[in-house]
Amino acid sequence: MFGLEVLVTKADGSKQLFNREKVIQTCLRLGADLQEADEVASQVQKSLFDGVPTRTILQLIWRFMEENKPEVGDIVDLRTA
């Protein structure tokens, strides 16, 4: 999947190409180091399908991050509260 172009559906309905760097930056903001962020980005990439909503990508990031850093679950809870 790394060489394939996957379209992501944004919240406003527009589509854009998947950007792995955005996943890495989100992970870094959640407290991951660069290696952890890269691993999460790889896991997310394996789960992608054409037209995947950005909300789904964010949920995948949270799930994979929480596996490595349980405290991320607290951040997620605050965001959804």
C-alpha distances in whole Angstrom, upper triangle without the diagonal:
4,6,5,8,9,12,14,18,20,23,25,23,22,18,16,13,11,13,12,15,17,15,17,20,20,20,23,25,25,26,23,24,21,20,19,18,15,15,15,12,10,11,11,7,7,9,8,9,11,14,14,17,17,20,17,15,18,19,16,17,21,20,18,21,24,23,23,26,28,30,27,28,31,30,28,31,33,30,30,34
4,6,8,9,13,15,18,20,24,26,24,22,19,16,12,10,11,9,13,15,14,15,18,19,19,21,23,23,25,22,21,18,17,18,16,13,13,14,11,9,11,11,7,8,11,10,12,13,16,16,18,18,21,18,16,19,20,17,17,21,21,18,20,23,23,23,25,28,29,26,28,31,29,28,31,32,30,31,35
4,7,9,13,15,19,21,25,26,24,22,18,16,12,11,12,12,14,17,16,17,20,21,22,23,26,27,28,25,24,21,20,21,19,16,17,17,14,12,15,14,11,12,14,13,13,14,17,17,20,20,23,21,18,21,23,20,20,24,24,22,24,27,26,26,29,31,33,30,31,34,32,31,34,35,33,34,37
4,6,10,13,16,19,22,24,21,19,16,13,10,10,12,12,15,17,16,18,21,22,22,24,26,27,28,26,26,23,23,23,20,18,18,18,15,13,15,14,10,11,13,10,10,10,13,14,17,18,21,19,17,20,22,19,20,24,24,22,24,27,27,27,29,31,33,30,31,34,32,30,33,35,32,32,36
4,7,10,13,16,19,20,18,16,12,10,6,7,9,11,14,15,15,17,20,20,21,24,25,26,28,26,26,23,23,23,20,18,19,18,15,14,16,14,11,13,13,10,10,8,11,12,15,15,19,17,15,19,21,19,19,23,23,22,24,27,27,28,29,31,33,29,30,33,31,29,32,33,30,30,34
4,6,10,13,16,18,15,13,10,8,6,6,9,11,14,14,14,17,19,19,20,23,24,24,26,25,26,23,23,22,20,18,19,17,14,14,15,12,9,11,11,7,7,5,7,8,11,12,15,14,12,16,17,16,17,20,21,20,22,25,25,26,28,29,30,27,28,30,28,26,29,30,27,27,31
4,7,9,13,14,12,10,6,5,5,6,9,12,15,14,14,18,19,19,20,23,24,24,27,26,27,25,25,24,21,20,21,19,16,16,17,14,12,14,13,9,8,5,5,7,9,10,14,13,12,15,17,16,17,20,21,21,23,26,26,27,29,30,31,27,28,30,28,25,28,29,26,26,29
4,6,10,11,9,8,5,5,6,6,9,11,14,12,12,16,17,16,18,21,21,21,24,23,25,23,24,23,19,19,20,17,15,16,16,12,12,14,12,9,8,7,5,5,6,6,10,10,9,12,14,14,15,17,19,19,20,23,24,25,26,27,28,24,25,27,24,22,25,25,22,22,26
4,7,8,6,6,5,7,9,9,12,15,17,14,15,18,19,17,20,23,22,23,26,25,27,26,27,25,22,22,23,20,18,19,19,15,15,17,15,12,11,9,5,6,5,6,9,10,10,12,14,15,16,18,20,21,22,24,26,27,28,28,28,25,25,27,24,21,24,25,21,21,24
4,5,5,5,6,8,10,10,12,15,16,13,14,18,17,16,19,21,20,21,24,24,26,25,27,25,22,22,23,20,18,20,20,16,16,19,17,14,14,12,9,9,6,5,8,10,10,11,14,15,16,18,20,21,21,23,26,27,27,27,27,23,24,25,22,20,22,22,19,19,22
4,5,7,9,11,14,14,16,18,19,15,16,20,19,17,20,22,21,21,25,25,28,27,29,27,23,24,25,22,20,23,22,18,19,22,19,16,16,15,12,11,7,7,8,11,12,12,14,16,17,18,20,22,22,24,26,27,27,27,27,23,23,24,21,19,21,20,17,16,19
4,6,9,11,15,16,17,20,21,18,19,22,21,20,23,25,23,24,28,28,31,30,31,30,26,27,28,25,23,26,25,21,22,24,22,19,18,17,13,13,10,10,11,14,15,15,18,20,20,21,24,25,26,27,30,31,31,31,30,26,26,27,24,22,24,23,20,20,22
4,7,10,13,14,17,20,21,18,19,23,22,21,24,26,25,26,29,29,32,31,32,30,27,27,28,25,23,25,24,21,21,23,20,17,16,14,10,11,9,10,12,14,15,16,18,20,21,22,24,25,26,28,30,32,32,32,32,28,28,29,26,24,26,26,22,22,25
4,7,11,12,15,18,19,17,18,22,21,20,23,26,25,26,29,29,31,29,31,29,26,26,27,25,22,24,24,20,20,22,20,17,16,13,10,12,10,11,13,15,15,17,19,20,21,23,25,26,27,29,31,32,32,33,32,29,29,30,27,25,28,27,24,24,27
4,7,9,12,15,17,15,16,20,20,19,22,24,24,25,28,27,29,27,28,27,24,24,25,22,19,21,21,18,17,19,18,14,13,10,8,9,9,10,13,14,14,16,18,19,19,22,24,24,25,28,29,30,31,32,32,28,29,30,27,25,28,28,24,25,28
4,6,9,12,14,12,14,17,17,17,20,22,22,23,26,25,27,24,26,25,21,21,22,20,17,19,20,16,15,18,17,13,13,10,9,10,10,10,14,15,13,15,18,18,18,21,23,23,24,27,28,29,29,31,31,27,28,30,27,25,28,28,25,25,29
4,6,10,12,11,13,15,16,17,19,21,22,23,25,24,25,22,23,23,19,18,20,18,15,16,17,14,12,15,15,12,12,9,10,10,12,11,15,15,13,15,18,17,17,21,22,21,23,26,27,27,28,30,30,27,28,30,27,25,29,29,26,26,30
4,6,9,9,9,12,13,14,16,18,19,20,22,20,21,19,20,19,16,15,16,14,11,12,14,11,9,12,12,9,10,9,10,9,10,9,13,12,10,12,15,14,14,17,19,18,19,22,23,23,24,26,27,23,25,27,24,22,26,27,23,24,28
4,5,6,7,9,10,11,13,15,16,18,20,18,19,16,17,17,14,13,15,13,10,12,14,11,10,13,14,12,13,13,13,12,13,11,14,14,11,13,16,15,13,17,19,17,18,21,22,22,23,25,26,22,24,26,23,22,26,26,23,24,28
4,5,5,6,9,10,11,13,15,16,17,15,15,13,14,13,10,9,11,10,6,8,11,9,8,11,13,11,14,15,15,14,15,12,15,14,11,12,15,13,11,15,17,15,15,19,19,19,20,23,23,20,22,24,22,21,25,25,23,24,28
4,5,5,6,9,10,10,12,14,15,14,14,11,13,13,10,9,12,11,8,11,13,12,11,15,16,15,17,18,18,17,17,14,16,17,13,13,17,15,13,16,18,16,16,19,20,19,20,23,23,20,22,24,21,21,25,25,22,24,28
4,5,5,6,9,10,11,12,15,14,15,13,15,14,10,11,13,12,9,12,14,11,12,16,16,14,17,17,17,15,14,11,13,14,10,10,14,13,11,14,16,15,15,18,20,19,19,21,21,18,20,22,18,18,22,21,19,21,24
4,5,5,6,9,10,11,13,11,13,11,13,11,8,8,10,8,6,9,10,8,9,13,13,12,15,16,16,14,13,10,12,12,8,8,11,10,7,11,13,11,11,15,16,16,16,18,18,15,17,19,17,16,20,20,18,19,23
4,5,5,6,9,10,11,9,9,8,9,9,5,6,9,8,6,10,11,10,11,15,15,15,18,20,20,17,17,14,16,15,12,11,14,12,9,12,14,12,11,15,16,15,15,18,18,15,18,20,17,17,21,21,19,21,25
4,5,5,6,9,10,9,10,9,12,11,8,10,12,11,10,13,15,13,15,18,18,18,21,22,21,19,18,14,16,16,13,12,15,14,11,13,16,14,13,16,18,16,16,19,18,15,18,19,16,16,20,20,18,20,23
4,5,5,6,9,9,11,11,13,11,8,11,13,10,10,13,14,12,14,17,17,17,20,21,20,17,16,12,13,14,11,9,12,11,8,10,13,12,10,13,16,15,14,16,15,12,14,16,13,13,16,16,14,17,20
4,5,5,7,5,8,8,10,8,5,9,10,8,8,12,12,11,14,16,16,17,20,22,22,19,18,15,15,15,12,10,12,11,7,8,11,10,7,11,13,11,11,13,13,10,13,15,12,13,16,17,15,18,21
4,5,5,5,6,7,10,9,6,10,12,10,11,14,15,15,17,19,20,20,24,25,25,22,21,18,18,18,15,13,15,15,11,12,15,13,10,13,15,13,12,15,14,12,15,16,14,15,18,18,17,20,22
4,5,7,9,11,14,12,10,13,15,13,14,17,18,16,19,22,21,21,25,26,25,22,20,17,17,18,15,13,15,15,12,12,15,14,11,13,16,15,13,15,13,11,14,14,11,13,16,15,14,17,19
4,6,9,11,13,11,9,13,14,12,13,16,16,15,18,21,20,21,24,26,25,22,20,17,16,17,14,12,13,13,10,9,12,11,8,10,13,11,9,11,9,7,10,11,8,10,13,13,12,15,17
4,7,10,12,9,9,13,14,12,14,17,17,17,20,22,22,23,27,28,28,25,24,20,20,20,18,15,16,16,12,12,14,13,9,11,13,11,8,11,9,8,12,12,11,13,16,16,16,19,20
4,7,8,6,6,9,10,9,11,14,14,15,17,19,20,21,25,27,27,24,23,20,20,19,17,15,16,15,11,11,13,11,8,10,12,9,8,11,11,10,13,15,13,15,18,18,18,20,23
4,6,5,6,9,10,11,12,14,16,16,18,20,21,23,26,28,29,26,25,22,23,22,19,18,19,17,14,15,16,14,11,14,14,11,11,15,14,13,17,18,17,18,22,22,22,24,26
4,6,5,6,9,10,10,12,14,15,16,19,20,21,25,26,27,24,25,21,22,22,18,18,19,17,14,16,17,14,12,16,16,13,14,17,18,16,19,21,19,20,24,24,23,26,28
4,5,5,6,9,10,11,13,14,15,17,19,20,24,26,27,25,25,22,23,22,19,18,20,17,14,16,17,13,12,15,14,12,13,17,18,17,20,22,21,21,25,26,25,27,30
4,5,5,6,9,10,11,12,14,16,17,19,22,25,26,23,23,20,21,19,16,16,16,14,11,13,13,10,8,11,11,8,10,13,15,13,16,18,17,18,21,22,22,24,26
4,5,5,6,9,10,10,12,14,16,17,20,22,23,20,20,17,18,17,14,13,15,12,9,11,13,10,8,12,12,10,11,15,15,13,16,18,17,17,20,21,20,22,25
4,5,5,6,9,10,10,13,15,16,19,21,22,20,21,18,19,18,15,15,16,14,11,14,15,11,11,15,14,13,14,18,19,17,19,22,20,20,24,25,23,25,28
4,5,5,6,9,10,11,13,15,18,21,22,20,21,19,19,18,14,15,16,12,10,13,13,9,10,13,12,10,13,16,18,16,18,21,20,19,23,24,23,25,28
4,5,5,6,9,10,11,13,16,19,20,17,17,15,16,14,11,11,12,9,7,9,9,6,7,10,10,9,12,14,16,13,15,18,17,16,20,21,20,21,24
4,5,5,6,9,10,11,14,16,17,15,16,14,15,13,10,11,12,10,8,11,12,9,10,14,14,13,15,18,19,16,18,21,19,18,22,23,21,22,26
4,5,5,6,9,10,14,16,18,16,17,16,17,15,12,14,15,11,10,14,13,10,12,15,14,14,17,19,21,18,20,23,22,21,24,26,24,25,29
4,5,5,7,9,13,16,17,15,16,15,16,13,11,12,12,8,9,12,10,8,10,13,12,13,15,17,19,17,18,21,20,19,22,24,22,23,26
4,5,5,7,10,13,14,11,13,11,12,10,7,9,10,6,7,10,10,8,11,13,13,14,16,18,19,16,17,21,19,17,21,22,20,21,24
4,5,5,9,11,13,11,13,13,14,12,9,12,13,10,10,14,14,12,14,17,17,17,20,21,23,20,21,24,23,21,24,26,23,24,28
4,6,9,12,14,12,15,15,16,13,11,14,14,11,12,15,14,12,15,17,16,18,20,22,24,21,22,25,24,22,25,27,25,25,29
4,7,10,12,9,12,13,13,10,9,12,11,8,11,13,12,11,15,16,16,18,20,21,23,20,20,24,23,20,23,25,23,23,26
4,7,9,7,10,10,12,9,8,12,12,10,12,15,14,14,17,19,19,20,22,23,25,22,22,25,24,21,24,26,23,23,27
4,6,6,9,11,13,11,10,14,14,13,15,18,17,17,20,22,22,24,26,27,28,25,25,28,26,24,26,28,25,25,28
4,6,9,11,14,12,12,16,17,15,17,20,20,20,23,25,25,27,29,30,31,27,27,30,28,25,28,30,26,26,30
4,6,9,11,10,11,14,15,15,17,20,20,21,23,25,26,27,28,29,30,26,26,29,27,24,26,28,24,24,27
4,7,8,7,7,11,12,11,13,16,16,17,19,21,22,24,25,25,26,23,23,25,23,20,23,24,21,20,24
4,5,5,7,9,10,11,13,15,16,17,19,20,22,24,24,24,25,21,21,23,21,18,20,21,18,17,21
4,5,5,6,9,10,11,12,14,15,16,18,20,22,22,22,22,19,19,21,18,16,18,19,16,16,19
4,5,5,6,9,10,11,12,14,15,16,19,20,20,20,20,17,16,18,16,13,15,16,13,12,16
4,5,5,6,9,10,10,12,14,15,17,19,19,19,20,17,16,19,17,14,16,18,15,14,18
4,5,5,6,9,10,11,12,14,16,17,18,18,19,16,16,18,16,14,17,18,15,16,19
4,5,5,6,9,10,10,12,14,16,16,16,16,12,13,15,13,10,14,15,12,12,16
4,5,5,6,9,10,10,13,15,15,14,15,12,11,14,12,9,12,14,12,11,15
4,5,5,6,8,10,11,13,14,14,16,12,12,16,14,12,15,17,15,15,18
4,5,5,6,8,10,11,12,13,14,10,11,14,12,11,14,16,14,15,18
4,6,5,6,9,10,10,10,11,7,7,10,9,7,11,13,11,12,15
4,5,5,7,9,10,10,12,9,8,12,12,10,12,15,14,14,17
4,5,5,7,9,10,12,10,10,14,14,12,15,18,17,17,20
4,5,5,6,8,9,7,9,12,11,10,14,16,15,16,19
4,5,5,5,7,5,6,9,10,9,12,14,14,15,17
4,6,6,10,9,9,13,14,13,15,18,18,19,21
4,6,9,9,11,13,14,14,17,19,19,20,22
4,5,6,8,10,11,12,14,16,17,18,20
4,5,6,8,10,10,12,14,15,16,18
4,5,5,7,9,10,11,13,15,16
4,5,5,6,9,10,11,13,14
4,5,5,6,9,10,11,12
4,5,5,6,9,10,11
4,5,5,6,9,10
4,5,5,6,9
4,5,5,6
4,6,5
4,6
4
